[in-house]
């Protein structure tokens, strides 16, 4: 049996400012750093064999804080990056709404129909999520791993495990910054044991 813990990076300045944050990167806030350290405390007695982190700075710094000198190897991989928002990356949400109102509504309400501008569509993201999960299970037959990734990446991963269509990806609760989800894999199927836990913060 393989156990996979999945978490979202700590809060960033761009999260606070409501800037679309895909392949661009906002720096972690003081709260983001504090929450990552609290998650490290929560997991300090949990055996973790390996950590997979997005190559985005906000994610791998969160991973390093969770690792906290325990000697757990951290693998950075582009597969775990957030959805590529293309021309929207780093732009304030209100400015996107003003310039692309129909496209922005489609993104959130009808993601299966969304066509990105120089970025990824949700079908692209789904294929990347599948590849990332395949990488994990191919490299780890048993034990426990931790994944540090991003909001929409995680929602797509949860939708895939739940066998939800892309159209329903945003009907799930959004994962909070440093929220923890536990997934098990028995060699054939994934199962979510709990999702979006924030007990280390609350």
C-alpha positions in Angstrom: 0.0 0.0 0.0 1.2 3.5 -0.9 0.1 6.5 1.0 0.2 9.9 -0.7 -0.2 13.1 1.2 -1.0 16.2 -0.9 -0.7 19.8 0.1 -0.9 23.2 -1.4 1.9 25.7 -1.0 1.7 28.3 1.7 -0.1 31.6 1.1 1.6 34.1 -1.2 1.5 37.8 -1.9 -0.3 37.1 -5.2 -2.9 35.1 -3.3 -3.6 38.1 -1.1 -3.6 40.5 -4.1 -5.8 38.2 -6.1 -3.4 37.9 -9.0 -3.7 34.8 -11.2 -0.8 32.6 -10.1 0.1 29.8 -12.5 3.7 29.5 -13.7 4.5 32.9 -12.4 5.4 33.1 -8.7 4.4 35.4 -5.8 6.6 35.2 -2.7 5.3 33.5 0.5 3.8 35.8 3.0 4.6 35.6 6.8 1.3 33.6 7.2 2.4 31.3 4.4 5.7 30.6 6.1 4.0 30.2 9.5 1.4 27.8 8.1 4.0 25.6 6.4 5.9 25.4 9.7 2.7 24.3 11.4 2.2 21.6 8.8 5.7 20.5 9.5 4.9 20.1 13.2 1.7 18.2 12.3 3.7 15.7 10.1 6.8 15.5 12.3 6.0 12.0 13.5 4.6 10.8 10.1 7.2 8.6 8.3 7.7 10.2 4.8 10.0 8.5 2.4 10.1 11.2 -0.3 8.7 14.6 -1.2 7.6 15.7 -4.7 7.4 19.4 -5.2 6.5 21.7 -8.0 9.4 23.6 -9.4 7.7 26.9 -8.6 9.5 28.7 -5.8 6.4 28.9 -3.5 5.9 25.2 -3.6 9.5 24.0 -3.2 10.1 26.4 -0.4 7.0 25.1 1.3 8.3 21.6 0.8 11.7 22.5 2.4 10.0 23.9 5.4 7.9 20.8 5.8 11.0 18.6 5.4 12.6 20.7 8.2 16.0 18.9 8.2 14.6 15.4 8.5 16.7 14.1 5.6 13.7 13.4 3.4 14.7 13.6 -0.3 12.9 16.3 -2.3 12.2 15.8 -6.0 11.3 19.0 -7.9 9.4 18.3 -11.1 7.6 20.5 -13.6 4.7 18.0 -13.7 3.5 19.3 -10.3 3.3 23.0 -11.4 0.1 24.9 -11.4 -2.0 25.3 -14.5 -0.3 27.6 -17.0 -2.6 30.6 -17.3 -0.8 32.1 -20.3 -1.6 35.7 -20.8 -3.5 35.8 -17.6 -0.6 34.9 -15.4 0.2 37.5 -12.8 -2.7 39.7 -13.8 -5.2 40.9 -11.3 -8.5 39.0 -11.4 -10.6 42.2 -11.8 -8.5 43.3 -14.8 -9.1 39.9 -16.4 -12.8 40.2 -15.7 -12.8 43.6 -17.3 -11.0 42.5 -20.4 -12.1 38.9 -20.8 -15.5 38.6 -19.0 -16.9 35.8 -21.1 -13.6 33.8 -21.1 -13.2 34.3 -17.3 -16.7 33.1 -16.6 -16.1 30.1 -18.9 -12.9 29.2 -17.0 -14.8 28.9 -13.7 -18.2 27.8 -14.8 -17.6 25.7 -17.9 -13.9 24.6 -17.6 -14.4 21.8 -20.1 -15.1 24.4 -22.8 -12.3 26.9 -21.8 -9.7 27.8 -24.4 -6.6 29.3 -22.9 -4.7 32.2 -24.4 -1.1 31.0 -24.7 -1.6 28.7 -21.8 -3.0 25.3 -20.8 -6.6 24.1 -21.3 -8.1 21.8 -18.6 -7.6 18.8 -20.8 -3.9 19.6 -20.9 -3.8 19.9 -17.2 -5.6 16.6 -16.7 -3.0 14.7 -18.8 -0.2 16.3 -16.8 -1.9 15.3 -13.5 -2.3 11.7 -14.7 1.4 11.7 -15.7 2.4 13.1 -12.3 0.4 10.4 -10.4 1.8 7.7 -12.7 5.3 8.9 -11.9 4.6 8.7 -8.1 3.3 5.1 -8.3 6.0 3.9 -10.7 8.7 5.2 -8.4 7.1 4.2 -5.1 5.5 0.8 -4.7 4.8 1.3 -1.0 5.6 3.6 1.9 4.6 7.3 2.2 5.2 10.3 0.0 4.2 13.9 0.2 3.3 16.1 -2.8 3.5 19.9 -2.6 1.6 21.5 -5.5 -1.1 24.0 -6.3 -4.8 24.8 -6.1 -6.1 23.9 -9.5 -3.6 21.1 -10.0 -4.9 19.5 -6.8 -8.5 20.0 -7.7 -7.9 18.3 -11.0 -6.1 15.4 -9.2 -9.0 15.0 -6.8 -11.5 15.1 -9.6 -9.5 12.4 -11.5 -9.4 10.2 -8.4 -13.2 10.7 -7.8 -13.8 10.1 -11.5 -15.5 13.5 -11.9 -15.6 15.1 -15.4 -13.6 18.3 -16.1 -16.9 20.2 -16.0 -17.2 19.5 -12.3 -13.6 20.3 -11.2 -14.7 23.6 -9.5 -17.7 22.0 -7.8 -15.3 20.7 -5.3 -14.2 22.7 -2.3 -10.9 24.6 -3.0 -7.9 23.3 -1.1 -6.7 25.9 1.4 -3.0 26.9 1.6 -1.1 24.1 3.4 -4.3 22.0 3.6 -3.6 18.3 3.8 -5.3 15.5 1.8 -4.5 11.8 2.3 -4.7 9.3 -0.6 -4.0 5.6 -0.6 -3.1 3.5 -3.6 -3.4 -0.3 -3.5 -1.7 -1.0 -6.8 -4.8 -0.5 -8.9 -7.0 2.3 -7.5 -6.6 5.6 -5.6 -8.8 6.3 -2.6 -9.1 9.7 -0.8 -9.1 9.0 2.9 -9.6 12.7 3.9 -9.5 15.9 1.9 -8.5 19.5 2.7 -7.8 19.1 6.4 -6.6 22.3 8.1 -6.5 21.1 11.7 -2.9 22.4 12.1 -4.1 25.9 11.4 -7.5 26.0 13.1 
